[in-house]
Amino acid sequence: MPRIFNFSAGPCTLPLEALEAAKAQFSDYQGLGMGLVEMSHRTKPVEAMHQAALDSTKALLGVPDTHQILLLGGGATLQFAMAPMNLLAGGRQADYTNTGAWAKKAIEDAKKFGNITVSFDDKANNYSRLPDPKAVQVADNAAYYHLTSNETIGGIQWQDFPTLKCPIVADMSSDIMSKPLPFEKFGLIYAGAQKNMGPAGMTVVIIRKDILEACPDTLAGYFNYKAHAKENSMLNTPPVFQIWMLKLVNEWLAGKGGLKFAADMAHKRSDALYNAIAASGGFYKSPVDAAVRSKMNVVFRLPTEELEDQFVKEAKAQQFDGLKGHRSVGGIRASIYNAMPLEGAQGLAQFMAEFARKNG
Ligand SMILES: Cc1ncc(COP(=O)(O)O)c(C=O)c1O
């Protein structure tokens, strides 16, 4: 069976080279007679792989020495709670932006641990716009400003980040590794792996070291970033397979040219699809403000839900899979992460043009 074009939002398509590299050594890692996932995490081969995954993430993203990378379990969802637990101890205040489904979940959990102000909420426009980064103001006492850099369901993405007097805390689950980041603006970045970095079950956390040092010791071990940092992300049995895949995906991306390649390709893939929407004479409609459309998740509607169902079905028959929009919003969503070949996006754009011509 040849590989199909998988437009799923995550878990999603991963680089074939990384999958093949894992397959080649899955049951016999480096000729040791057993697989990496069968070894104790306290053995040299696992420790070396673990460090290489951390080092390659640092190198690829260009993480400065002011920040530390942690590899944690629990998904990005755990970070909705861990961030305020660690950063808002003692009743501190934080500003949150409600830009859609994922931001909303982050806010709901943060409210259980801190004093949360929602300074932007675009409900009135059905979450189609973002704040102007140049105009963002934060309260004097804000410990941080939380944003969701890319709303995976709504297809809306911050193109620039504000410069603020407090650090930004960002959920970057669905666009990390897609472009270089201004780390000096960020106190904490968290991202579930299952879009641009590997399989689900691991979260990359990048935290500024002074913030790390201030994490309260009253927290239970697993909830405390400082405890994980002290053990180099081996506080407990780490998700070895996910970390290994992260390393292999990193090696693939580094070989392609790193974040410059990722950003260039993201631009080309998303342009192909947004151009197809624009060229359709209104058959396809994007619900998102043109200035903040996502380069990772392209969402659009067709004239009727029946046509949307037909679109998904016919696209699947032509090997373009996973295009149904999130169940909460409907419509179509094409997720075009780092591992999506450009031909996938270009092929889908062509399919869109033909579908519009036949059904418009
Ligand atoms: C932007 C964003 N944040 C958070 C999550 C939740 O991640 P997890 O399922 O790893 O907890 C997702 C999941 O897709 C997401 O897209």
The ligand as a MOL file (V3000), in Angstrom:
LIG
                    3D

  0  0  0     0  0            999 V3000
M  V30 BEGIN CTAB
M  V30 COUNTS 16 16 0 0 0
M  V30 BEGIN ATOM
M  V30 1 C -3.4090 23.6340 20.5680 0
M  V30 2 C -3.5920 22.3830 21.3700 0
M  V30 3 N -3.4330 22.4270 22.7030 0
M  V30 4 C -3.5800 21.3460 23.4760 0
M  V30 5 C -3.9180 20.1140 22.9370 0
M  V30 6 C -4.0960 18.9310 23.8520 0
M  V30 7 O -3.0210 18.0770 23.7040 0
M  V30 8 P -2.9960 16.6260 24.3930 0
M  V30 9 O -4.0640 15.8200 23.7530 0
M  V30 10 O -1.6060 16.1530 24.0710 0
M  V30 11 O -3.1970 16.8160 25.8390 0
M  V30 12 C -4.0890 20.0090 21.5510 0
M  V30 13 C -4.4400 18.6940 20.9880 0
M  V30 14 O -4.5730 18.4680 19.8440 0
M  V30 15 C -3.9300 21.1680 20.7580 0
M  V30 16 O -4.0940 21.1070 19.4240 0
M  V30 END ATOM
M  V30 BEGIN BOND
M  V30 1 1 1 2
M  V30 2 1 2 3
M  V30 3 2 2 15
M  V30 4 2 3 4
M  V30 5 1 4 5
M  V30 6 1 5 6
M  V30 7 2 5 12
M  V30 8 1 6 7
M  V30 9 1 7 8
M  V30 10 2 8 9
M  V30 11 1 8 10
M  V30 12 1 8 11
M  V30 13 1 12 13
M  V30 14 1 12 15
M  V30 15 2 13 14
M  V30 16 1 15 16
M  V30 END BOND
M  V30 END CTAB
M  END
